[in-house]
Amino acid sequence: MRPHGKGQVEQGAAASPPGPLSIKDGEGEEVWGARVSLLGFAGTPVPRSLFPFLAASGSEQAEKLLTERRRKSLFIIPEDFASFMLELFGEEGHAWLDRLPAILAACEERWNVTIGAPVGNLSFNYVAPAVLADGTEVIVKTGLTDEFPSQPEALRHFDGRGMVQLLAYDVLDAAMLLERLKPGTSLRTVENDGLAIAAAVDVMRKLWHPLPQKHYPFPTVCDWGKGFARLRKLYHGGTGPFSPAMFDKAEQLYAELSASMAEPVLLHGDLHQDNILSAEREPWLAVDPKGVIGEPVFETGALLRNFSPDILSIPDPKALMARRIDQLSAALGFDRERIYSWGFSQAVLSVVWSVEDTGKLENEGLYFVELLDAIKV
């Protein structure tokens, strides 16, 4: 279990990029050129960018749960999301996409909710706003990644402290019902970087609590570090897109830090600015926890590799990175060099994961590797 890519703002608004329209009827046959309406939005044409599928195209077990009204419901599956899942998971992804309408229909029936159009920045999971029978706004999330069941267990541990609240979880469908955060804007939108880092620090403090003696077997920071060895194996002992010196530095730092950790806690694991959203019961709350066991200072790494603000437009991005390290050290009492070392080694590991997941080199991730490598602490 590890973070995938850059993460996603799970509670944002739906987007409508251009693309073709495909509709499946109750027998799974495609009907082209039809104009359809979304469940809960009668009379509103579906944007041509999206793939709506009839709920009846899923499994027989889920189909039996549906009322006649919901059997005729449509769910929106964006084309780029479907393409991404097929590219990443192949036949397994194809089978899951075929089941997805039935999974969503079962969620509607199980939790008595009406699911709307998905958020506009789907990546590794399907996330959509929904409304309970009493009018309460919630979020439905399901997926095919190894976030399930680790993420629901992490949410249970955090229990709403600094974190979005888990309301319900179905193991068989790997589906979660979550508190909806409103207004739900990303911490990325805060232009003053010092204020943004201060808000992230406040969230971190609320998250870190000792694990009970008996707990879900979450992965550890050491488990995540095995990615370095996997990349060497992938490139037959080489370092792939990295210079040997840069990769060796990150690998050695990660190993040394892992062997000298302070008392471990359950960490979010991917607490960058886009995974911290504005809320009502707290100013800011975290979403999309990965759930990894490690020392608290590990958590600061994700904040150092994020385009918030647009670092490319800043005359001296190295100065911004150094200032973030100074602020995190002062606010949390962590050693500056340890913050830097975790940040640099994690930046390299993040690119390793991208290569593993997609077979492609993520230039944005490599930019942060080179930026952090140039900083002297």
Contacts in CASP RR format, 6 or more apart in sequence:
PFRMAT RR
TARGET T0000
AUTHOR 0000-0000-0000
METHOD contacts of the structure
MODEL  1
MRPHGKGQVEQGAAASPPGPLSIKDGEGEEVWGARVSLLGFAGTPVPRSL
FPFLAASGSEQAEKLLTERRRKSLFIIPEDFASFMLELFGEEGHAWLDRL
PAILAACEERWNVTIGAPVGNLSFNYVAPAVLADGTEVIVKTGLTDEFPS
QPEALRHFDGRGMVQLLAYDVLDAAMLLERLKPGTSLRTVENDGLAIAAA
VDVMRKLWHPLPQKHYPFPTVCDWGKGFARLRKLYHGGTGPFSPAMFDKA
EQLYAELSASMAEPVLLHGDLHQDNILSAEREPWLAVDPKGVIGEPVFET
GALLRNFSPDILSIPDPKALMARRIDQLSAALGFDRERIYSWGFSQAVLS
VVWSVEDTGKLENEGLYFVELLDAIKV
1 146 0 8 1.000
1 147 0 8 1.000
1 150 0 8 1.000
1 218 0 8 1.000
1 219 0 8 1.000
1 223 0 8 1.000
1 290 0 8 1.000
1 291 0 8 1.000
1 292 0 8 1.000
2 219 0 8 1.000
2 224 0 8 1.000
2 290 0 8 1.000
2 292 0 8 1.000
2 353 0 8 1.000
3 269 0 8 1.000
3 270 0 8 1.000
3 290 0 8 1.000
3 302 0 8 1.000
3 350 0 8 1.000
3 353 0 8 1.000
4 123 0 8 1.000
4 124 0 8 1.000
4 145 0 8 1.000
4 147 0 8 1.000
4 353 0 8 1.000
4 357 0 8 1.000
5 123 0 8 1.000
5 124 0 8 1.000
5 350 0 8 1.000
5 353 0 8 1.000
5 354 0 8 1.000
5 357 0 8 1.000
5 362 0 8 1.000
6 123 0 8 1.000
6 272 0 8 1.000
6 274 0 8 1.000
6 364 0 8 1.000
7 123 0 8 1.000
7 124 0 8 1.000
7 270 0 8 1.000
7 272 0 8 1.000
7 274 0 8 1.000
7 275 0 8 1.000
7 288 0 8 1.000
8 119 0 8 1.000
8 121 0 8 1.000
8 122 0 8 1.000
8 123 0 8 1.000
8 124 0 8 1.000
8 125 0 8 1.000
8 127 0 8 1.000
8 274 0 8 1.000
8 288 0 8 1.000
9 119 0 8 1.000
9 121 0 8 1.000
9 186 0 8 1.000
9 274 0 8 1.000
9 275 0 8 1.000
9 277 0 8 1.000
9 287 0 8 1.000
10 119 0 8 1.000
10 125 0 8 1.000
10 127 0 8 1.000
10 139 0 8 1.000
10 141 0 8 1.000
10 178 0 8 1.000
10 287 0 8 1.000
10 288 0 8 1.000
11 119 0 8 1.000
11 127 0 8 1.000
11 129 0 8 1.000
11 139 0 8 1.000
11 164 0 8 1.000
11 180 0 8 1.000
11 181 0 8 1.000
11 184 0 8 1.000
11 277 0 8 1.000
11 287 0 8 1.000
12 119 0 8 1.000
12 120 0 8 1.000
12 121 0 8 1.000
12 184 0 8 1.000
13 119 0 8 1.000
13 120 0 8 1.000
14 76 0 8 1.000
14 117 0 8 1.000
14 118 0 8 1.000
14 119 0 8 1.000
14 120 0 8 1.000
15 120 0 8 1.000
15 121 0 8 1.000
16 47 0 8 1.000
16 49 0 8 1.000
16 50 0 8 1.000
17 49 0 8 1.000
17 78 0 8 1.000
17 80 0 8 1.000
18 48 0 8 1.000
18 49 0 8 1.000
19 48 0 8 1.000
19 49 0 8 1.000
19 79 0 8 1.000
20 48 0 8 1.000
20 79 0 8 1.000
21 32 0 8 1.000
21 33 0 8 1.000
21 34 0 8 1.000
21 46 0 8 1.000
21 48 0 8 1.000
21 50 0 8 1.000
21 51 0 8 1.000
21 52 0 8 1.000
22 30 0 8 1.000
22 32 0 8 1.000
22 51 0 8 1.000
22 52 0 8 1.000
23 30 0 8 1.000
23 31 0 8 1.000
23 32 0 8 1.000
23 33 0 8 1.000
23 34 0 8 1.000
23 36 0 8 1.000
23 52 0 8 1.000
23 53 0 8 1.000
23 54 0 8 1.000
23 74 0 8 1.000
24 30 0 8 1.000
24 31 0 8 1.000
24 53 0 8 1.000
24 54 0 8 1.000
24 57 0 8 1.000
24 101 0 8 1.000
25 31 0 8 1.000
25 54 0 8 1.000
25 56 0 8 1.000
25 57 0 8 1.000
26 54 0 8 1.000
26 56 0 8 1.000
26 57 0 8 1.000
28 54 0 8 1.000
28 56 0 8 1.000
28 57 0 8 1.000
35 45 0 8 1.000
35 46 0 8 1.000
36 45 0 8 1.000
36 46 0 8 1.000
36 52 0 8 1.000
36 74 0 8 1.000
37 43 0 8 1.000
37 44 0 8 1.000
37 45 0 8 1.000
37 46 0 8 1.000
37 74 0 8 1.000
38 44 0 8 1.000
38 46 0 8 1.000
38 52 0 8 1.000
38 74 0 8 1.000
38 76 0 8 1.000
38 116 0 8 1.000
38 117 0 8 1.000
39 70 0 8 1.000
39 73 0 8 1.000
39 74 0 8 1.000
39 75 0 8 1.000
39 114 0 8 1.000
39 115 0 8 1.000
39 116 0 8 1.000
40 114 0 8 1.000
40 116 0 8 1.000
41 116 0 8 1.000
41 117 0 8 1.000
46 52 0 8 1.000
46 74 0 8 1.000
46 76 0 8 1.000
49 78 0 8 1.000
49 79 0 8 1.000
50 76 0 8 1.000
50 77 0 8 1.000
50 78 0 8 1.000
50 79 0 8 1.000
50 117 0 8 1.000
51 76 0 8 1.000
51 77 0 8 1.000
51 78 0 8 1.000
51 79 0 8 1.000
51 82 0 8 1.000
52 74 0 8 1.000
52 75 0 8 1.000
52 76 0 8 1.000
52 77 0 8 1.000
53 74 0 8 1.000
53 75 0 8 1.000
53 77 0 8 1.000
53 100 0 8 1.000
53 101 0 8 1.000
54 71 0 8 1.000
54 72 0 8 1.000
54 73 0 8 1.000
54 74 0 8 1.000
54 101 0 8 1.000
55 66 0 8 1.000
55 70 0 8 1.000
55 71 0 8 1.000
55 72 0 8 1.000
55 73 0 8 1.000
55 74 0 8 1.000
55 75 0 8 1.000
55 101 0 8 1.000
55 102 0 8 1.000
55 104 0 8 1.000
55 105 0 8 1.000
56 63 0 8 1.000
56 66 0 8 1.000
56 71 0 8 1.000
56 72 0 8 1.000
56 101 0 8 1.000
56 102 0 8 1.000
57 98 0 8 1.000
57 101 0 8 1.000
57 102 0 8 1.000
58 98 0 8 1.000
58 99 0 8 1.000
58 101 0 8 1.000
58 102 0 8 1.000
58 105 0 8 1.000
59 99 0 8 1.000
59 102 0 8 1.000
62 99 0 8 1.000
62 102 0 8 1.000
62 103 0 8 1.000
62 105 0 8 1.000
62 106 0 8 1.000
62 173 0 8 1.000
63 71 0 8 1.000
63 102 0 8 1.000
63 105 0 8 1.000
65 105 0 8 1.000
65 106 0 8 1.000
65 109 0 8 1.000
65 110 0 8 1.000
66 105 0 8 1.000
66 106 0 8 1.000
66 109 0 8 1.000
67 109 0 8 1.000
70 105 0 8 1.000
70 108 0 8 1.000
70 109 0 8 1.000
71 105 0 8 1.000
73 105 0 8 1.000
73 108 0 8 1.000
75 100 0 8 1.000
75 101 0 8 1.000
75 104 0 8 1.000
75 105 0 8 1.000
75 115 0 8 1.000
76 116 0 8 1.000
76 117 0 8 1.000
76 118 0 8 1.000
76 128 0 8 1.000
77 97 0 8 1.000
77 100 0 8 1.000
77 101 0 8 1.000
77 118 0 8 1.000
77 126 0 8 1.000
78 118 0 8 1.000
78 120 0 8 1.000
78 122 0 8 1.000
80 122 0 8 1.000
81 118 0 8 1.000
81 122 0 8 1.000
81 123 0 8 1.000
81 126 0 8 1.000
82 97 0 8 1.000
84 122 0 8 1.000
84 123 0 8 1.000
85 93 0 8 1.000
85 96 0 8 1.000
85 97 0 8 1.000
85 144 0 8 1.000
86 93 0 8 1.000
86 94 0 8 1.000
86 97 0 8 1.000
87 358 0 8 1.000
88 124 0 8 1.000
88 357 0 8 1.000
88 358 0 8 1.000
89 96 0 8 1.000
89 144 0 8 1.000
92 144 0 8 1.000
93 144 0 8 1.000
96 143 0 8 1.000
96 144 0 8 1.000
100 126 0 8 1.000
100 142 0 8 1.000
103 142 0 8 1.000
103 173 0 8 1.000
103 175 0 8 1.000
104 115 0 8 1.000
104 126 0 8 1.000
104 128 0 8 1.000
104 140 0 8 1.000
104 142 0 8 1.000
106 170 0 8 1.000
106 173 0 8 1.000
106 175 0 8 1.000
107 113 0 8 1.000
107 115 0 8 1.000
107 130 0 8 1.000
107 140 0 8 1.000
107 142 0 8 1.000
107 170 0 8 1.000
107 173 0 8 1.000
107 175 0 8 1.000
107 177 0 8 1.000
108 114 0 8 1.000
108 115 0 8 1.000
108 130 0 8 1.000
110 170 0 8 1.000
111 132 0 8 1.000
111 140 0 8 1.000
111 168 0 8 1.000
111 177 0 8 1.000
112 132 0 8 1.000
112 133 0 8 1.000
113 130 0 8 1.000
113 131 0 8 1.000
113 132 0 8 1.000
113 133 0 8 1.000
113 138 0 8 1.000
113 140 0 8 1.000
113 177 0 8 1.000
114 130 0 8 1.000
114 131 0 8 1.000
115 128 0 8 1.000
115 129 0 8 1.000
115 130 0 8 1.000
115 140 0 8 1.000
116 128 0 8 1.000
116 129 0 8 1.000
116 130 0 8 1.000
117 128 0 8 1.000
117 129 0 8 1.000
118 126 0 8 1.000
118 127 0 8 1.000
118 128 0 8 1.000
119 127 0 8 1.000
119 128 0 8 1.000
119 129 0 8 1.000
124 143 0 8 1.000
124 145 0 8 1.000
124 147 0 8 1.000
125 141 0 8 1.000
125 142 0 8 1.000
125 143 0 8 1.000
125 145 0 8 1.000
125 147 0 8 1.000
126 141 0 8 1.000
126 142 0 8 1.000
126 143 0 8 1.000
127 139 0 8 1.000
127 140 0 8 1.000
127 141 0 8 1.000
128 139 0 8 1.000
128 140 0 8 1.000
129 137 0 8 1.000
129 138 0 8 1.000
129 139 0 8 1.000
129 140 0 8 1.000
129 180 0 8 1.000
130 137 0 8 1.000
130 138 0 8 1.000
130 139 0 8 1.000
130 140 0 8 1.000
130 177 0 8 1.000
131 137 0 8 1.000
131 138 0 8 1.000
132 138 0 8 1.000
137 180 0 8 1.000
137 182 0 8 1.000
138 167 0 8 1.000
138 177 0 8 1.000
138 178 0 8 1.000
138 179 0 8 1.000
138 180 0 8 1.000
139 164 0 8 1.000
139 177 0 8 1.000
139 178 0 8 1.000
139 179 0 8 1.000
139 180 0 8 1.000
140 175 0 8 1.000
140 176 0 8 1.000
140 177 0 8 1.000
140 178 0 8 1.000
141 175 0 8 1.000
141 176 0 8 1.000
141 178 0 8 1.000
142 173 0 8 1.000
142 174 0 8 1.000
142 175 0 8 1.000
142 176 0 8 1.000
143 174 0 8 1.000
143 175 0 8 1.000
144 174 0 8 1.000
147 290 0 8 1.000
148 174 0 8 1.000
149 169 0 8 1.000
149 171 0 8 1.000
149 174 0 8 1.000
149 216 0 8 1.000
150 216 0 8 1.000
150 218 0 8 1.000
150 219 0 8 1.000
150 290 0 8 1.000
150 291 0 8 1.000
151 176 0 8 1.000
151 288 0 8 1.000
151 289 0 8 1.000
151 290 0 8 1.000
151 291 0 8 1.000
152 166 0 8 1.000
152 169 0 8 1.000
152 176 0 8 1.000
153 216 0 8 1.000
153 218 0 8 1.000
153 291 0 8 1.000
154 216 0 8 1.000
154 218 0 8 1.000
154 266 0 8 1.000
154 268 0 8 1.000
154 289 0 8 1.000
154 290 0 8 1.000
154 291 0 8 1.000
155 163 0 8 1.000
155 164 0 8 1.000
155 165 0 8 1.000
155 166 0 8 1.000
155 176 0 8 1.000
155 178 0 8 1.000
155 289 0 8 1.000
156 166 0 8 1.000
157 209 0 8 1.000
157 211 0 8 1.000
157 215 0 8 1.000
157 216 0 8 1.000
157 266 0 8 1.000
158 207 0 8 1.000
158 209 0 8 1.000
158 266 0 8 1.000
158 286 0 8 1.000
158 289 0 8 1.000
159 165 0 8 1.000
160 179 0 8 1.000
160 285 0 8 1.000
161 206 0 8 1.000
161 207 0 8 1.000
161 209 0 8 1.000
162 203 0 8 1.000
162 206 0 8 1.000
162 207 0 8 1.000
162 282 0 8 1.000
162 285 0 8 1.000
162 286 0 8 1.000
163 206 0 8 1.000
163 207 0 8 1.000
163 268 0 8 1.000
163 285 0 8 1.000
163 286 0 8 1.000
163 287 0 8 1.000
163 289 0 8 1.000
164 178 0 8 1.000
164 179 0 8 1.000
164 181 0 8 1.000
164 277 0 8 1.000
164 279 0 8 1.000
164 285 0 8 1.000
164 286 0 8 1.000
164 287 0 8 1.000
165 178 0 8 1.000
165 179 0 8 1.000
166 176 0 8 1.000
166 177 0 8 1.000
166 178 0 8 1.000
166 179 0 8 1.000
167 177 0 8 1.000
167 178 0 8 1.000
167 179 0 8 1.000
168 176 0 8 1.000
168 177 0 8 1.000
169 175 0 8 1.000
169 176 0 8 1.000
169 177 0 8 1.000
170 176 0 8 1.000
181 277 0 8 1.000
181 278 0 8 1.000
181 279 0 8 1.000
181 280 0 8 1.000
181 285 0 8 1.000
181 287 0 8 1.000
182 278 0 8 1.000
182 279 0 8 1.000
182 280 0 8 1.000
183 278 0 8 1.000
184 277 0 8 1.000
184 278 0 8 1.000
184 279 0 8 1.000
185 277 0 8 1.000
185 278 0 8 1.000
186 273 0 8 1.000
186 274 0 8 1.000
186 276 0 8 1.000
186 277 0 8 1.000
187 196 0 8 1.000
187 199 0 8 1.000
187 200 0 8 1.000
187 273 0 8 1.000
187 274 0 8 1.000
187 276 0 8 1.000
187 277 0 8 1.000
187 278 0 8 1.000
187 284 0 8 1.000
187 308 0 8 1.000
188 196 0 8 1.000
188 273 0 8 1.000
188 274 0 8 1.000
188 306 0 8 1.000
188 308 0 8 1.000
190 196 0 8 1.000
190 199 0 8 1.000
191 309 0 8 1.000
193 308 0 8 1.000
193 309 0 8 1.000
193 320 0 8 1.000
193 323 0 8 1.000
193 324 0 8 1.000
194 323 0 8 1.000
194 327 0 8 1.000
196 273 0 8 1.000
196 308 0 8 1.000
197 303 0 8 1.000
197 324 0 8 1.000
197 327 0 8 1.000
197 328 0 8 1.000
197 331 0 8 1.000
198 327 0 8 1.000
198 331 0 8 1.000
199 276 0 8 1.000
199 283 0 8 1.000
199 284 0 8 1.000
200 271 0 8 1.000
200 273 0 8 1.000
200 276 0 8 1.000
200 284 0 8 1.000
200 303 0 8 1.000
201 327 0 8 1.000
201 328 0 8 1.000
201 331 0 8 1.000
201 332 0 8 1.000
202 283 0 8 1.000
202 284 0 8 1.000
203 271 0 8 1.000
203 276 0 8 1.000
203 284 0 8 1.000
203 285 0 8 1.000
203 286 0 8 1.000
204 268 0 8 1.000
204 271 0 8 1.000
204 296 0 8 1.000
204 299 0 8 1.000
204 300 0 8 1.000
204 332 0 8 1.000
205 332 0 8 1.000
206 282 0 8 1.000
207 266 0 8 1.000
207 267 0 8 1.000
207 268 0 8 1.000
207 271 0 8 1.000
207 286 0 8 1.000
207 299 0 8 1.000
208 265 0 8 1.000
208 266 0 8 1.000
208 267 0 8 1.000
208 296 0 8 1.000
208 299 0 8 1.000
209 265 0 8 1.000
209 266 0 8 1.000
210 263 0 8 1.000
210 265 0 8 1.000
211 264 0 8 1.000
211 265 0 8 1.000
211 266 0 8 1.000
211 293 0 8 1.000
215 266 0 8 1.000
218 266 0 8 1.000
218 291 0 8 1.000
218 292 0 8 1.000
218 293 0 8 1.000
219 291 0 8 1.000
219 292 0 8 1.000
219 293 0 8 1.000
220 264 0 8 1.000
220 292 0 8 1.000
220 293 0 8 1.000
220 294 0 8 1.000
221 258 0 8 1.000
221 261 0 8 1.000
221 264 0 8 1.000
221 267 0 8 1.000
221 292 0 8 1.000
221 293 0 8 1.000
221 294 0 8 1.000
221 295 0 8 1.000
221 298 0 8 1.000
222 258 0 8 1.000
223 292 0 8 1.000
224 292 0 8 1.000
224 349 0 8 1.000
225 254 0 8 1.000
225 258 0 8 1.000
225 349 0 8 1.000
227 349 0 8 1.000
227 352 0 8 1.000
227 353 0 8 1.000
227 356 0 8 1.000
228 247 0 8 1.000
228 250 0 8 1.000
228 251 0 8 1.000
228 254 0 8 1.000
228 348 0 8 1.000
228 349 0 8 1.000
228 352 0 8 1.000
230 352 0 8 1.000
230 356 0 8 1.000
231 239 0 8 1.000
231 240 0 8 1.000
231 247 0 8 1.000
231 352 0 8 1.000
231 355 0 8 1.000
231 356 0 8 1.000
232 238 0 8 1.000
232 239 0 8 1.000
234 240 0 8 1.000
234 355 0 8 1.000
234 356 0 8 1.000
238 244 0 8 1.000
239 246 0 8 1.000
239 247 0 8 1.000
239 248 0 8 1.000
240 247 0 8 1.000
240 355 0 8 1.000
241 351 0 8 1.000
241 355 0 8 1.000
241 361 0 8 1.000
241 366 0 8 1.000
242 250 0 8 1.000
242 348 0 8 1.000
242 351 0 8 1.000
242 369 0 8 1.000
246 348 0 8 1.000
246 369 0 8 1.000
246 373 0 8 1.000
247 348 0 8 1.000
249 344 0 8 1.000
249 373 0 8 1.000
250 344 0 8 1.000
250 345 0 8 1.000
250 347 0 8 1.000
250 348 0 8 1.000
250 349 0 8 1.000
250 369 0 8 1.000
251 345 0 8 1.000
251 348 0 8 1.000
253 341 0 8 1.000
253 342 0 8 1.000
253 344 0 8 1.000
253 345 0 8 1.000
254 345 0 8 1.000
254 346 0 8 1.000
254 349 0 8 1.000
256 341 0 8 1.000
257 298 0 8 1.000
257 338 0 8 1.000
257 341 0 8 1.000
257 342 0 8 1.000
257 345 0 8 1.000
261 294 0 8 1.000
261 295 0 8 1.000
261 298 0 8 1.000
262 295 0 8 1.000
262 296 0 8 1.000
262 297 0 8 1.000
263 295 0 8 1.000
264 293 0 8 1.000
264 294 0 8 1.000
264 295 0 8 1.000
265 293 0 8 1.000
265 294 0 8 1.000
265 295 0 8 1.000
265 296 0 8 1.000
266 291 0 8 1.000
266 292 0 8 1.000
266 293 0 8 1.000
267 290 0 8 1.000
267 291 0 8 1.000
267 292 0 8 1.000
267 293 0 8 1.000
267 294 0 8 1.000
267 296 0 8 1.000
267 298 0 8 1.000
267 299 0 8 1.000
268 275 0 8 1.000
268 286 0 8 1.000
268 289 0 8 1.000
268 290 0 8 1.000
268 291 0 8 1.000
268 299 0 8 1.000
269 289 0 8 1.000
269 290 0 8 1.000
269 291 0 8 1.000
269 292 0 8 1.000
269 298 0 8 1.000
269 299 0 8 1.000
269 302 0 8 1.000
270 288 0 8 1.000
270 289 0 8 1.000
270 290 0 8 1.000
270 302 0 8 1.000
271 286 0 8 1.000
271 299 0 8 1.000
271 302 0 8 1.000
271 303 0 8 1.000
272 302 0 8 1.000
272 303 0 8 1.000
272 305 0 8 1.000
272 306 0 8 1.000
272 308 0 8 1.000
273 303 0 8 1.000
273 306 0 8 1.000
273 308 0 8 1.000
274 306 0 8 1.000
274 308 0 8 1.000
275 286 0 8 1.000
275 287 0 8 1.000
275 288 0 8 1.000
275 302 0 8 1.000
276 284 0 8 1.000
276 285 0 8 1.000
276 286 0 8 1.000
276 287 0 8 1.000
277 284 0 8 1.000
277 285 0 8 1.000
277 286 0 8 1.000
277 287 0 8 1.000
278 284 0 8 1.000
279 285 0 8 1.000
292 298 0 8 1.000
296 332 0 8 1.000
296 334 0 8 1.000
297 332 0 8 1.000
297 334 0 8 1.000
297 335 0 8 1.000
297 338 0 8 1.000
297 339 0 8 1.000
297 342 0 8 1.000
298 342 0 8 1.000
298 346 0 8 1.000
300 328 0 8 1.000
300 332 0 8 1.000
300 334 0 8 1.000
300 339 0 8 1.000
300 342 0 8 1.000
300 343 0 8 1.000
301 339 0 8 1.000
301 342 0 8 1.000
301 343 0 8 1.000
301 346 0 8 1.000
301 347 0 8 1.000
302 346 0 8 1.000
303 324 0 8 1.000
303 328 0 8 1.000
304 321 0 8 1.000
304 324 0 8 1.000
304 325 0 8 1.000
304 339 0 8 1.000
304 343 0 8 1.000
304 347 0 8 1.000
304 368 0 8 1.000
304 372 0 8 1.000
305 343 0 8 1.000
305 346 0 8 1.000
305 347 0 8 1.000
305 350 0 8 1.000
305 365 0 8 1.000
305 368 0 8 1.000
305 372 0 8 1.000
307 364 0 8 1.000
311 317 0 8 1.000
311 320 0 8 1.000
311 371 0 8 1.000
314 320 0 8 1.000
317 371 0 8 1.000
318 371 0 8 1.000
318 374 0 8 1.000
318 375 0 8 1.000
321 371 0 8 1.000
321 372 0 8 1.000
321 375 0 8 1.000
322 375 0 8 1.000
322 377 0 8 1.000
325 336 0 8 1.000
325 339 0 8 1.000
325 340 0 8 1.000
325 375 0 8 1.000
325 377 0 8 1.000
326 336 0 8 1.000
328 334 0 8 1.000
328 339 0 8 1.000
329 335 0 8 1.000
329 336 0 8 1.000
329 339 0 8 1.000
336 377 0 8 1.000
337 377 0 8 1.000
340 372 0 8 1.000
340 375 0 8 1.000
340 377 0 8 1.000
343 372 0 8 1.000
344 369 0 8 1.000
344 372 0 8 1.000
344 373 0 8 1.000
347 365 0 8 1.000
347 368 0 8 1.000
347 369 0 8 1.000
347 372 0 8 1.000
348 369 0 8 1.000
350 362 0 8 1.000
350 365 0 8 1.000
351 361 0 8 1.000
351 362 0 8 1.000
351 365 0 8 1.000
351 366 0 8 1.000
351 369 0 8 1.000
354 360 0 8 1.000
354 361 0 8 1.000
354 362 0 8 1.000
354 365 0 8 1.000
355 361 0 8 1.000
355 362 0 8 1.000
END
